[in-house]
Amino acid sequence: MWRIEEHRRVKKQLSAVPKDILKRYEKWLDIAAISGPPGLRAIRGFRDEALSGEWKGHRSSQLSIQYRVIYRTVASGQLFQVVSVTAHDYRRP
């Protein structure tokens, strides 16, 4: 079982997203906690991918055409660190 840590800004970001995106994020959390990164990659709808540039070391999963969850993993501690849930804007905060 993987642990999930959310950055403090994620709660505020989630309060502004539509309900269907919030439900999809909750499903993403369930899959991430149970199956880890291989489980997220297995579901093609999430289109999980590694990021580059300023976001090198982070990954992105689609919640919809517009919304993404940006995170990184620490395999040794079986930990997901959710950095942002954003409307497809990859600029570093």
Contact map, one row per residue, 1 for C-alpha under 8 A:
111000000000000000000000000000001111000000000000000000000000000000000000000001000000000000000
111100000000000000000000000000011111000000000000000000000000000000000000000001110000000000000
111110000000000000000000000000001000000000000000000000000000000000000000000001110000000000000
011111000000000000000000000010001000000000000000000000000000000000000000000000111100000000000
001111100000000000000000000000000000000000000000000000000000000000000000000000111100000000000
000111110110000000000000000000000000000000000000000000000000000000000000000000001110000000000
000011111110000000000000000000000000000000000000000000000000000000000000000000001111000000000
000001111111000000000000000000000000000000000000000000000000000000000000000000000000000000000
000000111111100000000000000000000000000000000000000000000000000000000000000000000001000000000
000001111111110000000000000000000000000000000000000000000000000000000000000000000111100000000
000001111111111000000000000000000000000000000000000000000000000000000000000000000000000000000
000000011111111100000000000000000000000000000000000000000000000000000000000000000000000000000
000000001111111110000000000000000000000000000000000000000000000000000000000000000001110000000
000000000111111110000100000000000000000000000000000000000000000000000000000000000000100000000
000000000011111110000000000000000000000000000000000000000000000000000000000000000000000000000
000000000001111111000000000000000000000000000000000000000000000000000000000000000000000000000
000000000000111111101100000000000000000000000000000000000000000000000000000000000000000000000
000000000000000111111100000000000000000000000000000000000000000000000000000000000000000000000
000000000000000011111110000000000000000000000000000000000000000000000000000000000000000000000
000000000000000001111111000000000000000000000000000000000000000000000000000000000000000000000
000000000000000011111111100000000000000000000000000000000000001100100000000000000000000000000
000000000000010011111111110000000000000000000000000000000000000000000000000000000000000000000
000000000000000000111111111000000000000000000000000000000000000000000000000000000000000000000
000000000000000000011111111100000000000000000000000000000000001000000000000000000000000000000
000000000000000000001111111110000000000000000000000000000000001000001000000000000000000000000
000000000000000000000111111111000000000000000000000000000000000000000000000000000000000000000
000000000000000000000011111111100000000000000000000000000000000000000000000000000000000000000
000000000000000000000001111111110000000100000000000000000000000000000000000000000000000000000
000100000000000000000000111111111000000000000000000000000000000000000000000000000000000000000
000000000000000000000000011111111100000000000000000000000000000000000000000000000000000000000
000000000000000000000000001111111111001100000000000000000000000000000000000000000000000000000
010000000000000000000000000111111111101100000000000000000000000000000000000000010000000000000
111100000000000000000000000011111111000000000000000000000000000000000000000000000000000000000
110000000000000000000000000001111111000000000000000000000000000000000000000000000000000000000
110000000000000000000000000000111111111100000000000000000000000000000000000000000000000000000
110000000000000000000000000000111111111100000000000000000000000000000000000001000000000000000
000000000000000000000000000000010011111110000000000000000000000000000000000000000000000000000
000000000000000000000000000000000011111111000000000000000000000000000000000000000000000000000
000000000000000000000000000000110011111111100000000000000000000000000000000000000000000000000
000000000000000000000000000100110011111111100101000000000000000000000000000000000000000000000
000000000000000000000000000000000000111111110111000000000000000000000000000000000000000000000
000000000000000000000000000000000000011111110000000000000000000000000000000000000000000000000
000000000000000000000000000000000000001111111110000000000000000000000000000000000000000000000
000000000000000000000000000000000000000011111111000000000000000000000000000000000000000000000
000000000000000000000000000000000000000000111110000000000000010000000000000000000000000000000
000000000000000000000000000000000000000110111111000000000000111000000000000000000000000000000
000000000000000000000000000000000000000010111111100000000001110000000000000000000000000000000
000000000000000000000000000000000000000110010111110000000011110000000000000000000000000000000
000000000000000000000000000000000000000000000011111000000011100000000000000000000000000000000
000000000000000000000000000000000000000000000001111100011111000000000000000000000000000000000
000000000000000000000000000000000000000000000000111110111111000000000000000000000000000000000
000000000000000000000000000000000000000000000000011111111100000000000000000000000000000000000
000000000000000000000000000000000000000000000000001111110000000000000000000000000000000000000
000000000000000000000000000000000000000000000000000111110000000000000000000000000000000000110
000000000000000000000000000000000000000000000000001111111100000000000000000000000000000001010
000000000000000000000000000000000000000000000000011111111100000000000000000000000000000000000
000000000000000000000000000000000000000000000000011100111110000000000001000000000000000000000
000000000000000000000000000000000000000000000000011100111111000000000111100000000000000000000
000000000000000000000000000000000000000000000001111000001111100000000111000000000000000000000
000000000000000000000000000000000000000000000011111000000111110000011110000000000000000000000
000000000000000000000000000000000000000000000111100000000011111000011100000000000000000000000
000000000000000000000000000000000000000000001111000000000001111111111000000000000000000000000
000000000000000000001001100000000000000000000100000000000000111111111000000000000000000000000
000000000000000000001000000000000000000000000000000000000000011111110000000000000000000000000
000000000000000000000000000000000000000000000000000000000000011111100000000000000000000000000
000000000000000000000000000000000000000000000000000000000000011111110000000000000000001100000
000000000000000000001000000000000000000000000000000000000000011111111000000000000000111100000
000000000000000000000000000000000000000000000000000000000001111101111100000000000000111100000
000000000000000000000000100000000000000000000000000000000001111000111110000000000111110000000
000000000000000000000000000000000000000000000000000000000111100000011111000000000111110000000
000000000000000000000000000000000000000000000000000000000111000000001111100000011111000000000
000000000000000000000000000000000000000000000000000000001110000000000111110000011110000000000
000000000000000000000000000000000000000000000000000000000100000000000011111001111000000000000
000000000000000000000000000000000000000000000000000000000000000000000001111111111000000000000
000000000000000000000000000000000000000000000000000000000000000000000000111111100000000000000
000000000000000000000000000000000000000000000000000000000000000000000000011111100000000000000
000000000000000000000000000000000000000000000000000000000000000000000000011111100000000000000
111000000000000000000000000000000001000000000000000000000000000000000000111111110000000000000
011110000000000000000000000000000000000000000000000000000000000000000000111111111000000000000
011110000000000000000000000000010000000000000000000000000000000000000011110001111100000000000
000111100000000000000000000000000000000000000000000000000000000000000011110000111110000000000
000111100100000000000000000000000000000000000000000000000000000000001111000000011111100000000
000001100100000000000000000000000000000000000000000000000000000000001111000000001111100000000
000000101100100000000000000000000000000000000000000000000000000000001110000000000111110000000
000000000100110000000000000000000000000000000000000000000000000000111100000000000111111000000
000000000000100000000000000000000000000000000000000000000000000000111100000000000001111110000
000000000000000000000000000000000000000000000000000000000000000001110000000000000000111110000
000000000000000000000000000000000000000000000000000000000000000001110000000000000000011111000
000000000000000000000000000000000000000000000000000000000000000000000000000000000000011111100
000000000000000000000000000000000000000000000000000000100000000000000000000000000000000111110
000000000000000000000000000000000000000000000000000001000000000000000000000000000000000011111
000000000000000000000000000000000000000000000000000001100000000000000000000000000000000001111
000000000000000000000000000000000000000000000000000000000000000000000000000000000000000000111
